[in-house]
Amino acid sequence: MGDVLVLQTGTNGPPDSDGFRDFLGSLSELDVVVVVTVRSEVPWMDQSNAIIERTAAGVDNVVVADWARATVGNPQFLYADGTHLTSRGQRAYAHLIKAAMKEADAKGIGDDE
């Protein structure tokens, strides 16, 4: 696996679907792009995550790390604001990204051959 980008978007507002698709398309030269879903106490969280999931599904070099799902039942990962990560949350976030990169490797995403 060569060049990897980890991207988290949608916390401050839902990404524009067309713009996000174009942006991911512009990253086609990278071996792997890990897009992390949103976990925040904002009314657009579900909308942001739906756009991320739907858009990423159509891009060959992209895998999704589902931070929103990883935080369910794990309030210790976040401060009381429901957005910012505690030290436990930081470790869990890093493990989630590592797991997404392993998933990409298992799927053959990022293989130079």
C-alpha positions in Angstrom: 0.0 0.0 0.0 1.4 3.3 -1.0 -0.2 6.8 -0.7 -3.0 6.9 1.7 -5.3 9.9 2.6 -7.6 9.8 5.7 -10.5 12.3 5.3 -13.2 13.3 7.7 -15.9 15.7 6.6 -19.4 16.6 7.4 -19.2 17.7 11.0 -19.7 21.4 10.3 -22.4 20.7 7.7 -23.3 18.0 5.1 -20.9 17.8 2.2 -22.3 18.8 -1.2 -23.0 15.5 -3.0 -21.7 16.6 -6.4 -18.7 18.5 -4.9 -17.8 15.5 -2.7 -18.0 13.1 -5.6 -15.8 15.4 -7.7 -13.3 15.7 -4.9 -13.1 12.0 -4.4 -12.6 11.6 -8.1 -9.7 14.0 -8.0 -8.0 11.7 -5.6 -7.9 8.8 -8.0 -4.1 8.8 -8.1 -3.9 7.9 -4.4 -3.7 4.3 -3.6 -6.3 4.4 -0.8 -8.6 7.1 0.6 -10.2 6.3 4.0 -13.3 8.4 4.6 -14.5 8.6 8.2 -18.2 9.1 9.0 -19.4 11.8 11.3 -20.2 11.5 15.0 -21.5 14.7 16.4 -24.4 16.2 18.2 -25.6 18.1 15.1 -28.9 17.8 13.2 -27.2 17.0 9.9 -25.1 14.0 11.1 -27.3 11.4 9.5 -27.4 13.4 6.2 -23.7 13.8 6.2 -23.1 10.1 6.8 -25.6 9.1 4.1 -23.8 11.3 1.5 -20.4 9.9 2.6 -21.6 6.3 2.3 -23.5 6.8 -1.0 -20.7 8.7 -2.7 -17.8 6.5 -1.4 -19.6 3.4 -2.6 -18.9 4.4 -6.2 -15.2 5.1 -5.9 -12.7 2.3 -6.4 -9.9 3.5 -4.1 -12.2 4.6 -1.2 -13.1 2.7 2.0 -15.4 4.0 4.7 -14.4 3.9 8.4 -17.7 4.1 10.3 -16.9 6.3 13.3 -20.6 6.9 13.9 -21.2 3.2 14.4 -18.1 2.7 16.4 -19.2 5.3 19.0 -22.6 3.7 19.6 -22.6 2.3 23.1 -19.2 3.9 23.8 -19.8 7.3 25.4 -16.3 7.1 26.9 -15.0 7.9 23.4 -16.4 11.4 23.4 -16.5 14.4 25.6 -20.0 15.7 26.8 -20.3 17.7 23.6 -20.8 14.5 21.6 -18.2 15.5 19.0 -14.7 15.8 20.4 -12.7 12.7 21.3 -11.3 11.7 24.7 -8.0 9.9 24.8 -9.9 6.6 24.7 -11.7 7.9 21.7 -8.5 8.9 20.0 -7.2 5.4 20.4 -10.4 3.9 19.1 -10.4 6.3 16.1 -6.9 5.3 15.2 -7.8 1.6 15.5 -10.8 2.2 13.3 -8.6 3.8 10.6 -6.1 1.0 10.8 -9.0 -1.5 10.4 -10.2 0.4 7.3 -6.7 0.2 5.8 -6.6 -3.6 6.5 -10.0 -3.8 4.8 -8.7 -2.0 1.8 -5.7 -4.3 1.7 -7.9 -7.4 1.9 -10.1 -6.1 -1.0 -6.9 -5.4 -3.1 -7.4 -1.7 -3.0 -4.1 0.1 -3.2 -2.2 -2.9 -4.7 0.4 -1.7 -7.1 0.2 -4.8 -9.3 
